[in-house]
Amino acid sequence: MAEEKIKICIVEDYALTRTALKYSLSEFKDIEIVNDFDNAEECIKYLDRADVDIILMDLGLPYMNGLDATNIIKKTHPEVKIIIITSHDTDEEILTALSAGANAYLIKDTNTPEIYNIIHSVINGAIWLDPRIVKLAMEVFKLQKQHNTEREDIGNLTDREKEVLKLLSEGKSNTEIAKELIISSHTAKVHVSNILTKLAVTDRVQAAVKAYKYNLC
């Protein structure tokens, strides 16, 4: 029986980049590029009639940007995983990327083999955050009021939750966290939920950002 391929859709308005991604990723036998678009609206329409596992989403798109498109897709097709691709031109872009609720964030110059590995990490339930984005994000989070609040939040975590947060920040899925800490997947899921609540964040990536900021990973 043939191995089921990972179905990927590319949304990128720059034709050369879109074509390069399409053909370089098509070289992998377990990857199928099911479609590619130069705008988010067409991709959203396509999702209503097609089976897609992962979307590679540019942020700087015409008409509807990648952030708005990600927010819509996460509400209408929550099963679809999204990998944001950004050129990190501005501080605002960094912050919006980190709040988009996507499953991974990478810089546009990431090489193809690494993108392939990130795709597999994401399809297995992990998150992935480019270290360069983390570094830039840390430079943005400077406000003293926010700093004090987050310090207090970090202090509310139990030792076990800090262990889980460290592994979460390394991009590990709940199953991988459970295996490493020798706990059940359900317990790992509960810990992750408690961490998100205590840190006052809405997703694993935002939790990872706080972890990086305070050297917990």
QUIFEN-V397147 format. One record per pair of residues at least 4 apart in sequence whose C-alpha atoms are under 6 Angstrom apart, sorted by the first residue. I is the first residue (numbers start at 0). J is the second residue. D is the distance in Angstrom with one decimal. If there is no record, write none. Layout:
BEGIN
i = [I I]
j = [J J]
d = [D D]
END
This chain:
BEGIN
i = [4 4 5 5 6 6 6 6 7 7 7 7 7 7 8 8 8 8 8 9 9 9 10 10 10 10 11 11 11 12 14 19 20 52 53 53 53 54 55 56 56 56 57 57 57 58 58 58 59 60 65 66 69 72 73 81 81 82 82 82 83 84 84 84 85 85 86 86 87 92 102 103 103 103 104 105 120 121 121 124 125 125 125 126 127 132 152 156 160 163 165 166 167 168 171 173 173 173 174 177 177 177 177 177 195 195 200 210 211]
j = [29 30 30 31 31 32 51 52 32 33 51 52 53 54 32 33 34 35 54 35 54 55 35 36 37 56 17 37 57 37 18 23 24 79 79 80 81 81 82 82 83 84 65 83 84 64 65 85 64 64 69 99 73 76 77 101 102 102 103 104 104 105 106 107 106 107 106 107 93 96 126 126 127 128 128 129 125 125 126 172 170 171 172 170 170 136 198 160 164 167 216 171 171 207 175 184 187 188 184 181 182 183 184 187 199 200 205 215 216]
d = [4.5 5.3 5.0 5.9 4.9 6.0 5.2 5.1 4.8 5.8 5.9 6.0 4.9 5.7 5.9 5.8 5.1 5.5 4.8 4.5 5.8 4.8 5.8 4.9 5.7 5.0 5.5 5.0 5.3 3.9 6.0 5.9 5.9 5.3 5.7 4.7 5.6 4.8 4.9 6.0 4.9 5.8 5.6 6.0 4.8 5.7 4.0 5.8 5.7 4.7 6.0 5.6 6.0 5.2 4.5 5.1 5.5 5.8 4.7 5.8 4.8 5.2 5.7 5.8 5.2 5.8 5.8 5.7 5.9 6.0 5.2 5.4 4.5 5.7 5.1 5.1 5.3 4.9 5.9 5.1 5.1 5.0 4.3 4.6 5.2 5.9 5.3 5.7 6.0 6.0 4.9 5.8 5.2 4.5 5.7 6.0 5.7 6.0 5.4 5.6 4.8 5.5 5.2 5.6 6.0 5.3 6.0 5.0 5.9]
END
